[in-house]
Amino acid sequence: MTNNRTASSSATVGILALQGAYEAHAKTLAALDVTTRLIRTPDQLFTLEGTPSVDGLIIPGGESTTMLKFLERNGFLESLSSLVRTLPTFGTCAGAILLANDVQNPPQISLSALDITIERNAYGRQIDSSILTAPTKLPGAPLEMVFIRAPRITRTGPEVETLATRDEFPVLVRQGHLLAATFHPELGHDLRVHQLFLDLIASHRVHSHATVDS
């Protein structure tokens, strides 16, 4: 993982701001000198020319069923589903549930973008929330992970890389331009997970420009 703040800080990151911890993500990205844009309507996802309006998108934690109620209006879910197929996207907790292509306990619709099976509320209710510190594949010290009514990833597809685990279950995964965490990195003090996402955005931009120029 690079730490190229110059490349990543020039990006604009959208944050889905329908419900949940979107302000905490904005605060974390501000600490990394990154411009953010709160996304509340489907027309904010794309420019008038039909291209993505942001360089990357964060789908925050919250209540996935509540988010779906908002997303099922005005074609929002369809627009978002189209966007995350190609745009670097980071889902945390409920955001990870929405990205998954298989949601259980109970089943619900999703964006079906990330090749994982995920179980909702797998670690219990709000009272069962916890803060753990564990080694990861990220450079540096063990990572603080804040779990709040966390889901559990029970299956990962062959193209999904596991970057951190809890009780041998993945809690931080990456698949190409997609990143998902079942914990809340925006509620901790460690910026490395968000920096990883910014590095994904920077890499995607370089690849996209190379493809256009070739």
C-alpha positions in Angstrom: 0.0 0.0 0.0 1.4 3.4 -0.9 1.0 6.5 1.1 0.7 9.0 -1.7 -1.4 11.7 -0.1 -0.8 14.1 -3.0 -2.5 11.8 -5.4 -5.3 10.7 -3.1 -6.0 14.2 -1.6 -6.8 15.5 -5.1 -9.7 13.1 -5.3 -13.3 14.0 -4.3 -15.0 11.2 -2.3 -18.8 10.9 -2.2 -20.4 9.7 1.0 -23.9 8.2 0.9 -25.7 10.4 3.4 -29.1 8.9 3.7 -28.7 7.6 7.2 -25.9 6.3 9.5 -22.3 7.4 10.3 -21.6 9.5 7.2 -20.4 12.6 9.2 -17.7 10.5 10.9 -16.4 9.4 7.5 -16.3 13.0 6.4 -14.3 13.9 9.5 -11.8 11.1 8.9 -11.3 12.1 5.3 -10.9 15.8 6.3 -8.0 14.6 8.5 -6.5 13.2 5.3 -7.0 16.5 3.4 -9.6 14.9 1.1 -12.6 16.7 -0.3 -15.9 15.0 0.3 -19.4 15.4 -1.1 -22.5 14.2 0.7 -24.8 12.2 -1.7 -28.5 12.2 -0.9 -30.2 11.9 -4.3 -29.6 9.7 -7.3 -28.9 12.7 -9.6 -25.9 13.6 -7.4 -24.2 10.4 -8.4 -23.5 11.5 -12.0 -22.6 14.6 -14.0 -24.8 16.0 -16.7 -22.5 14.1 -19.2 -23.4 10.8 -17.4 -20.0 10.3 -15.8 -19.5 9.7 -12.1 -19.6 12.9 -10.1 -17.0 11.7 -7.6 -13.8 9.7 -7.7 -14.9 7.2 -5.1 -17.9 6.4 -2.9 -18.3 5.4 0.8 -21.5 3.6 1.9 -21.5 4.1 5.7 -22.7 2.0 8.6 -26.2 2.5 9.9 -29.3 0.4 9.4 -29.3 -1.4 6.0 -33.1 -1.9 5.8 -33.6 1.8 6.5 -31.1 2.7 3.8 -32.9 0.4 1.4 -36.2 2.3 2.0 -34.5 5.5 0.8 -32.7 3.7 -2.1 -35.9 2.1 -3.5 -37.2 5.6 -4.4 -36.7 7.4 -7.7 -34.5 4.7 -9.2 -31.7 5.4 -6.6 -30.9 1.7 -6.1 -30.5 1.1 -9.8 -28.3 4.1 -10.3 -26.1 3.2 -7.3 -25.9 -0.4 -8.5 -24.6 0.8 -11.9 -22.1 3.1 -10.3 -20.5 0.6 -7.9 -19.7 -1.8 -10.8 -16.9 0.5 -11.9 -16.4 3.2 -9.3 -14.1 2.6 -6.2 -16.5 2.0 -3.4 -16.0 1.4 0.3 -18.8 -0.1 2.5 -18.6 -0.2 6.3 -21.0 -2.4 8.3 -24.4 -1.7 6.7 -22.5 -0.6 3.7 -20.8 -3.9 3.5 -24.2 -5.6 3.6 -25.4 -3.5 0.8 -22.4 -4.3 -1.4 -22.6 -8.1 -0.8 -24.1 -10.3 -3.5 -25.6 -12.7 -0.9 -27.3 -11.3 2.3 -28.6 -13.7 5.0 -30.3 -13.6 8.5 -32.7 -12.6 7.0 -32.1 -12.3 3.3 -32.6 -8.9 1.7 -31.9 -7.2 -1.6 -28.5 -5.6 -2.2 -26.3 -4.0 -4.8 -24.8 -7.5 -5.5 -21.4 -6.1 -6.3 -19.0 -7.8 -3.9 -18.6 -11.6 -4.1 -19.3 -12.4 -0.4 -22.0 -13.9 1.7 -22.8 -11.8 4.8 -25.0 -12.4 7.8 -26.7 -9.4 9.4 -26.4 -8.8 13.2 -24.3 -11.8 13.6 -22.5 -10.6 16.7 -25.7 -9.7 18.7 -27.4 -6.5 19.5 -26.0 -3.0 20.4 -25.1 -4.1 23.9 -22.8 -6.7 22.4 -20.7 -4.1 20.6 -17.0 -4.2 21.2 -13.6 -2.7 20.3 -10.8 -5.2 19.3 -7.2 -4.7 18.3 -5.7 -7.3 16.0 -3.0 -7.7 13.3 -3.9 -7.2 9.7 -2.3 -7.2 6.3 -2.0 -3.4 6.4 1.5 -2.1 7.1 2.1 -1.0 10.7 0.8 -1.9 14.1 -2.3 -4.0 14.9 -5.5 -2.2 13.9 -8.2 -1.0 16.3 -11.6 -2.2 15.1 -14.9 -0.9 16.4 -17.8 -3.4 16.1 -21.4 -2.2 16.5 -24.2 -4.7 15.7 -21.7 -6.1 13.2 -22.5 -8.5 10.4 -20.3 -11.5 9.7 -18.8 -12.5 6.4 -19.2 -16.2 6.1 -18.0 -16.7 2.5 -15.6 -15.0 0.1 -15.3 -15.5 -3.6 -12.0 -16.5 -5.3 -11.2 -12.9 -6.2 -11.8 -11.5 -2.7 -8.7 -10.8 -0.6 -9.1 -10.9 3.2 -7.1 -8.2 4.9 -8.2 -8.7 8.5 -10.2 -11.3 10.5 -12.1 -11.8 13.7 -12.5 -15.3 15.1 -11.2 -16.5 11.7 -14.0 -14.7 9.9 -13.1 -11.9 7.4 -13.8 -8.4 8.7 -11.9 -6.4 6.0 -12.0 -7.5 2.4 -11.0 -6.2 -1.0 -12.1 -7.2 -4.5 -10.6 -5.1 -7.2 -12.0 -1.5 -6.8 -14.3 -2.6 -3.9 -13.4 -2.5 -0.2 -15.7 -3.6 2.7 -15.3 -3.7 6.5 -17.8 -5.2 9.0 -16.4 -2.8 11.6 -16.3 1.0 11.8 -12.9 2.5 11.0 -14.4 5.9 10.9 -15.1 5.7 14.7 -11.5 4.8 15.6 -8.3 6.9 15.5 -6.4 4.9 12.9 -6.5 6.4 9.4 -5.0 3.4 7.5 -8.2 1.8 6.3 -9.4 5.1 4.7 -5.9 5.7 3.3 -6.1 2.2 1.7 -9.4 3.3 0.1 -7.8 6.5 -1.2 -4.9 4.4 -2.6 -7.5 2.3 -4.4 -9.0 5.4 -5.9 -5.6 6.7 -7.0 -4.7 3.4 -8.6 -8.1 3.3 -10.4 -7.6 6.8 -11.7 -4.2 6.0 -13.1 -5.5 2.8 -14.7 -8.5 4.7 -16.2 -6.3 7.4 -17.6 -3.9 4.8 -19.1 -6.8 3.0 -20.7 -8.1 6.2 -22.3 -4.7 7.2 -23.6 -3.9 3.8 -25.1 
